[in-house]
Amino acid sequence: MGRYGRTVIIIAVVVIAAGLILGFQTFSVGGFQRGSDNTLLGLSLGLDLQGGSHLVYQTNLVDPNTGARVEVTQDQLDALKLNIERRVNSSGLGEPIIQILGTDRLLVQMPGLDDPARAKRIIGETARLEFKRRTFNVSRDLTEISAADIAGVTVDYLPDPSPATSTDQLATSTQDAQAGTQLVTLMVEFTEEGAAKFLPVFVKMNESFFRYQIAQQEFFQRLQQDPNAVPSVDIVPDTLDISVEGNMSQRFTASAASTSRLDTTTYAFVVPAEEDTGEQPTLQVAMDRVGNNAQLLFTEITGTVDEPIGLTGDNLSRAFPGQHTQSGIPIVNLEFDSEGTRIFGELTLDIVRKQETEGVRDQIAIFLDDQELISPTVQTAITAGTAIIQGRDFTVERVRDISLQLEAGRLPVPIELIQERDVDAILGADSLAKSVVAGLVGLSLVLLFMTMYYRLPGLVASIALMIYATLVLALFKALPVTLTLSGVAAVILSIGMAVDANILIFERMKDELRAGRTLLSSINIGFDRAWPAIRDGNISTLITCGILFWFADQLGASIVQGFAVTLAIGVVVSMFTAITVSRTLLRFMGTTRLTRSMRIWLPSGGSEVPQQFLTDTAD
């Protein structure tokens, strides 16, 4: 009895440890941490029980010469997997489940995710950071437009606007503003060839003007929310400098607001007001100044020119989130490598020198994925190799994501999303609730049947079954195993298999008792003779689980894979509880006064056993 008692104590310790693992949502031992605050018993739940995103990516490596898809190596796939794991883990999106599928695919599952768009942005994209030098009012003489391209120059009042053509729509707001007014304009009629040369200049000038208007509107909206707001993006509209050589040489600047396209070849430029009086000249005065044979020279003045300087995200040695020391707004801190430090230092030094000598203050425009974030001015040369970036839409989360994308660098191989499935959290919670109910109902029915039919051994089997359920769930949490709907089905199936082993044992015990053996002998022989059948049945099931797991791993069928893993764990634990726990408990009870009533040891309706064996408890 002492030997059985020690085994019972060991089993009790194991069960208590498993109970403690399940009793706390999270637990940690040294650096070993498991559990979650948001799931049932702290278990790791799959997409169908918790909700989340299921994404399948395919490598898209193409030969630049032939355009054919190139096979990636296993090392490239492993590096791709590690890169994505680092990105997702650092983003705070949770613990991803990432698997390599075949030779060119990657499965990414993120249970509990509530922002799929952010996950796809972090996984599949690399932030392209680029620094450019921004110069203002860069002029270029339109030498391609010669005197031969101009059919005539006259001065007249601006006519009422005609219905706009597709190109005229660029200047609709300007024409509407001028409608009904008597504006003196310089009418320029181009030849067909000259009009074709001037049209791109007109279109570009209007596009820059509309970008300027949009930026101004956004700024005033921000100004209403924050009176101390300052423009974060400097946009200067393009203009056109017109030099008129007529009766009097004169020069004036035309903007999109003062330029109209009257027809396919004729443009009207509003004559500016007099500098000394601020009044527009009369029609006659303007006509006298221009004369009949005026010559024109056009100079395009680009409001801002962004010139690449060879400084990109490839020159970063570190990128990390932070807050501005004065305003407290979220920012991204950058530290350049030696080459980036040299380029950035030379750029800032040149900008400062130009400002001192020419009075022109250039800026540094910072672009992320071709979108401008900020265009700061340079006060002093920065040679320490550090910088910060900020943006109008920057939040703490956005700053962390940008830093992560910049820090992670480019993916080893390009990938494309070929399959996406999102499971709503509410649907997952409903599936989890139904799974718990199904598991409890199935377990209760099995316990009821075993106890009513096999009596005391059935009660022992029920206790072993409860221990089995506790150990299985504790293992799922400690390993951890991601539990899915298919996994729940596998657990319920393994419950039946655990009971099946006990039934084989109890039927063997009954046969031995009928043959006249003692109770303890019947227990030992019953277990020994039932063991080959239990072993062979469970091994065949484990082999099947291995086959299912391998095929599921190759095909990316995570549902089948989850079923195979949970069923295999359930089978192994059921063998332990049926052979070790049930046997030990029955042996222990076989040494107690419970042996005085043989009826409770036999199945319902079983044959009676000769009374002379009831008191014999020898092995």
RAJOUR-V15657 format. One record per helix or strand. SS is the DSSP state (h for helix, s for strand). FROM is the first residue (numbers start at 1). TO is the last residue. If there is no record, write none. Layout:
SS FROM TO
SS FROM TO
This chain:
h 2 23
s 26 29
s 32 35
h 40 42
s 45 45
h 47 50
s 52 59
s 62 62
s 69 69
h 74 91
s 97 101
s 105 111
h 116 124
s 129 141
h 147 149
s 150 157
h 168 178
s 184 190
h 192 225
s 239 245
s 249 254
h 256 258
s 259 261
s 266 270
s 273 273
s 280 280
h 283 290
s 295 312
h 313 315
s 316 323
s 330 336
h 338 358
s 363 368
s 371 377
s 386 389
h 396 408
s 415 423
h 425 479
s 483 483
h 485 514
h 519 555
h 558 589
h 593 596
h 598 601
h 611 613
